[in-house]
């Protein structure tokens, strides 16, 4: 009887297929840019030989040059997404800082911003967990963003976000400063082994909050899991059944534990807990100013954008690209 071949091992076959797919994603755009570059050289030589200076030929050269510039820019950005987890889906958790309703409202604004960014890039988004505030806003939220490089892009959002505006909750219309934290985990798939012992888990059930149908108020379908050794807490109330919520919460926990393990293993990356800095002054990665002027400032790249409403509407590409071009290779 013949020995099993390489392709008889599903895990190895899947691994090599994924590697081939990843290489194709690099080779295809590179070959396209190289071909366009060669065509541009030929077109420039043709235009140089044409003593009449054909305006249509000149316009075509300029148009193709702009296309090549965009393609090279995209290749440069993709080059910053070479970390072993960058291709994965992402879990985005958002928590308000001190300040009650004002900070909780800011956390909800950030949640909407990331939802809109993801949708504009054709990513799938699920709200896995939501804890509403008493008056407005949210006390916490977890989004799952699914799509290629979701984690690679969204890791740029990890940190403390600061808001300055005239508070809609202040009867005297005074200017307030609010903070919220954003943390991003890569979604762990079945290929990565993360050992979670039952004795280390505390599993609580509770009634789901917010809109969702009659089951919200009648059954304790929501699940919260606490990992005792690390203190990591995850919760899910998206699904109608307790079983499904528990399965999703376990996946969230494994993602958090995986990120923690990676952070502790790699010298150039801080430990997971040290990245969760105090949600307040001096720790912000980005400021969003609504009054007395409008401006978004990323304090890591010093990039400033005056159209704060566009950013809040999900237009984060310029901010994310600036971060990746400066830090992408260092944090990959």
Buried (B, 14 or more C-beta within 10 A) or exposed (E): EEEEEEEEEEEEEEEEEEEEEEEEBEEEBEEEBEEBBEEBEEBBEEBEEEEEEEEEBBEBBEEBBEEBEEBBEEBEBBBBBBBEBBBBBBBBBBBBBEBBBBBBBBBBBBBEBBBBBBEEBEBEBBBBBBBBBEEBBBBBBBBBBBBBBBBBBBBBBBBBBBBBBEBEEEEEEEEBBBBBBBBBBBBBEEEEEBEEEEEEBEEEBEEBBEEBEEEBEEBEBBBBBBBEEBEBBBBBBBBBEBEBBBBBBBBBBBBBBBBBEBBEEEEEBEEBEEBBBEBBEEBBBBBBBBEEEBBBBBBBBEBEBEEBEEBBBBBBBBBBBBBBBBBBEEBB
